[in-house]
Amino acid sequence: MKKSEIRKEIKVILKNGTSKIGVYESLRQRDDIPDVELRKLLASIPDANIDKIDKVLHKIICVFWVLFALIEIGNVIDGLISINLKLLISFIVTVYITVQIWRFNGDLYLPAIVWLGLSVINALREFYSIDPYDPDYELYQIMTYVYISVVIIVIALMIIVRKNVFGYYKWFKPEMNFKNEIMFENYKTTLNNDPS
């Protein structure tokens, strides 16, 4: 069974109200899903009963990423004249991250934050390469500051959602529990679902 099919199956089971531990218990007996892969998939999928504020923040983040991808499309179209490989690669990475963020994939939250940080550095580098005597210099300055402010706000929102929904991630991977297994729930959630 493909990873994407297993992911869809897990999401359907979670939407029916089953906890992640329940999903894990029901799917870990199957031969087509190795335990480590099942745990990684469960870690990257948010729990069905996350707070409404986190859902709203996720939708805001998704809208921003779609707009960010549209800006990249504009850059690629402008770069078609000079055939700029850097712009094409940037566009492909942005579209991939946008799709994964839209799917609420926890694995891509930190790489997306890093990617946005790089876009801020890029925007500043491009702005400082503009001649200060250019008649549109002030317009570029305002647009750059607005862009950077919006990106920093989105980075902050992504950090909040990542902490609240995927708090068991340490850097780019989920943390290990005391049994040296991949964690797929926050410690607080695990305690609430513990039958003992």
Order of alpha helices (4+ residues) and beta strands (2+ residues): alpha-alpha-alpha-alpha-alpha-alpha-alpha-beta-beta-alpha
